[in-house]
Amino acid sequence: MEYKWMIREKADPKTVESLSKEINVNLTLANILVNRRVDTFQKAKDYFRPDLDKLHDPMLMKDMDKAVARMGRAIKNEEKILVYGDYDVDGTTSVAMMYGYISQFYPHVDFYIPDRYKEGYGISEKGVRYAAENNFKLIISLDCGIKAISKVVLAKELGVDFIICDHHTPGEALPPAVAILDPKRSDCSYPYKELSGCGVGFKLIQAFASLMGDEAGKVMEFLDLLAISIAADIVPITGENRILTFYGIERINNNPRPGIKALILRSKIEKEIEISDIVFKIGPRINASGRLEHAKASVELLISKDLEDALTRAELVDTVNAARKNFDENITKEALSMIQSMEEVQQMKTTVLFKEDWHKGVIGIVASRCIERYYRPTIILTESNNKATGSARSVFDFDIYEAISECSDLLEQFGGHKYAAGLTLSVDNVPAFQAKFEEVVSARIHDIHMKPVLEIDDEILLDQINYKFYNILKQMAPFGPGNPEPVFTVRQVYADNVRILKDKHLRFNVVQDGQETKPICIAFGLADKITYPDEIIYKMLMRKMRFDLAFEIRENTFRNNSTLQLYVKDIKFD
């Protein structure tokens, strides 16, 4: 896939120079920081030294007082509490956190995860009736519930109260819950709006612990679960999320709970955990149970108190994840084949595909895979419970949730974010939805959205790449949305010592005139990539053709010997 390079404009020179002197970093690093709105000594201190004392007061969140009071009353009156969460990583970590916290001191608590196939996303009628029939008087929902008006009405009729902890965008009306915690409520003045669902639940725990006089440690020991939710749910790692993620990853690396330790061992990660490890290795394993079977298995793994037990549970989750990969690959091949066989679909601004027997658990992954080949807003639909149900994924800076909402007259249910959403509609409405979604997107989308963008922080020289430079870059972690890993470019370079690794990757030294440093580059999946008609990158590198290189700087350790390497993001030849 060809990238459009977008090199960030230089920040204000005076601000850059001032920050450079104040925190003793070079101008390149100061420029990156100022472009990320870290433009004063105090902001730099907060950025490089995250402080748990800087977390916002949870009582600033609308309805927090009501939520804490109702939770306290339930415990005082020995009412049964049901912790209810979605089946994805954010939902299962939320449930493990809330259940794990309450069960430390209160026995009358249980958890419930809806079945993806029998109940669908969010609060289900079956879940509400299960609570009423088993004498639960309070449901605490996590990562779902903000649009579940009819289900909360039913619960109320059955004598069950709701505390909703959600982070999705509310509709025009809110459910009649005792308390609705959602920083995206228009009437909520909570200072940080980008918490994960688990993050909203964490604020409730914080507030309740403060009221009850619990030691802070009993709350902070759940930061590992929270960090996983933030990374896996792709929410911005800025502000409060940055603080929570920083300390959550520190906990994962130093003192992980048995379930997380077991996942690390199954993932064969033998270095310090980073956000990318959660996104690509740990998160998919937690997600797998809910995708193919039942997410209860993931919660049971995360709340496990014994490593031996956790390892057994992690092995089962790993087996399901392997099956998930198989479904994912096969359905992706089918979806791409469908697009390739229809000329008119290839010319569209959108991809909306429907096949009744596709596995519901992997259609979100398939949508992402289709975008890798055909870069445009994509929705993959399958049939479930006699309805068409789908997952939507978007492209750079295009709000797919807004586009879907424009088609709401054809939908029965939808929800999500700017870049990802879910929807349900009648099977008969699929053709009309395909047409209207194409019409809506075509009217909104611009050329800049139709090619993947590679954002580059700055142009540098190869001799700038050294450990002093890298050690400051490393302190900018954790990386993620809102704080991406810095990407650099070097111009007019050529390759030396070019090798192909495992038939698909490239390894070479990059050389720049006038520079002594000749770092090793690793280019994943580029060995047979054709960059121009009939020209394979490997052959062009072998001929020492000049090119511009976009890359991240990483440390590679082999046999106790550490070196800096460049991880290639893209190559552009003259």
C-alpha positions, 0 to 999 in steps of 0.5 A: 500500500502506498503511503502519503507522507505528511511531515509535520510543520516545524513548531514555533522556533522561539518556543522550541529553542526555549524548551530545548534549553529549559529541559536540556534536549536538542532542537529536534527533540524539542520540536517533537515535544512542542508539536505534541503541545509539550511546550513548557517546563511544567508540561515536560515534567508532567509528560516525562514524569507522570504522577498519580497525584495528578489524576482528576477527582472522580467526584467531578464526573456527573452522577458519581455521587449517586453511583457511590451512594447506591453502591454503598447502600447495596453493600450495607443492605447486603444486596446482590450486585451483578457486574455486567460487561461487554465481551471485548478486551475493554469489557472483560478487563472492566469486569475483572477489575470491578468484580476483583475489587468488590469481591475483596471485601464483599461476598454477594457479587458476581459477574455476567458477560453476554453471549455475542451470538445469542444476546449481541452487544451491550445490555441484553434482555436475557441478562436483565432477566437473569439478574432479576430471577437470581435476586440481584438488586444492582447491576453495574454495567461497564463499557456498555449501557449508554443507549440501553433505554428499554433494557434499563426500563425493564430492569426497573420494572423487575426491581433491579437498579442500574449504575452505567459506566460507559465511554461511548457517545450517548444518544439524545435520551439517556436510560433511567438508571440510578447513575450514568457515568460517561464523560461524553455526556453533554452535561458532564464537566469531567475534565478528561473525555477519552477514558476507556470503559474500564477507565470509567469503572476505575473512577467509580472504584477510586471514588468508592474507595475514597469514601470508604477510607480504603488504602490507595493500593487496593485501587492501584493494583488494578492499573494493569487491567486498565492499561490493557483496556486503554491499549486494546481499545485504541483510546488516546494515550494522552492526559489522564490515560497517559498517567494510568497507562504508564503505571499500569505497564510498570505494574505489568512488567514488575508485578503482573497478576497471575492471569496476565503473567500467564498471557505473557508466557503464552505470547512468548514475550521475553522483554519489557511489555510495551503498548504494541505487545498488548495490541498485537499479542495480549489483547487478541488472546483476551478477545478470542474467547468472546469472538468464538466462544464465551468471554467468561473464560477471559474474565476467569483467566484475568481474576485467577489468583494462582499461576498454575490455574492461570496457565491452564486457562491461558492455554485454552484461550490460546487455542481459541485464538489460533482458531480465530486466526484461521477464521480471520484468514479464510474470511478475509480471502473470501471478502477480498475475492468478492471485491475483486470480482465486482468492478463497480465495487472497486470504484466505490468510496466504501466497502460494504460486504454481506455474507450470511455464514461469515463468523460474527466474531472476526468480522471486525478484524476482516474489515481492518484487513480489507482496509489494508488492501482497499483503503476506504471506510469498510463494513463487514456484515454477517447474519446473526439471529435473523438479522444482519450484524456488522463491524465498521472500520474507518480510515485516517481522520474520517468519522465512520460513526457519523456516517453510519448515523446518517443511515439510522433510518435503515438500522435497528441498532448502532454504536461506536466511535470515530474509527470503529462501530457496530450495527444491526439491521434487517437483512432485507435492508442491506442493499438499501444500506449499501447504497445509502452509506456509499452516498453519505460517505461520497459526500463527506470524504475527501482525497486526503482520506483515501490514501493511508497517511504516514505522519513523520515528525522530522527530517534528521541526519543519520549521525543524530541517531545515538543512545543519548537521542534514543534514551530520551525518545524511549522516555516519551513512551507509552506510545499510542493514539495522541502520542505516537512513536516518533517517525523520522525521515532521512533523505537521499540515502542508499542501501548496503549489505542487503539481505532477504530474511525468511523470504519476505523481510529485508535487512540492510545498512543505510548510508548517507553521504557525509555521515559516519553512522550506517545503522541496520534497517529492518523492513518487514514484508518488503522483500517482494514489494513492487514499488513501481511497475515491474520493480521490486524494492530488493532489486532497487536497493541492490542497485544502490538507487537513492531513496528517502527512508521513513523509520522508527528507532528501536533497540535490538538486543542479541546475546547481551549485545544491544544496538540501535536499529531502524524499523522501516515504515516506508521507502520512496525512490527518486 
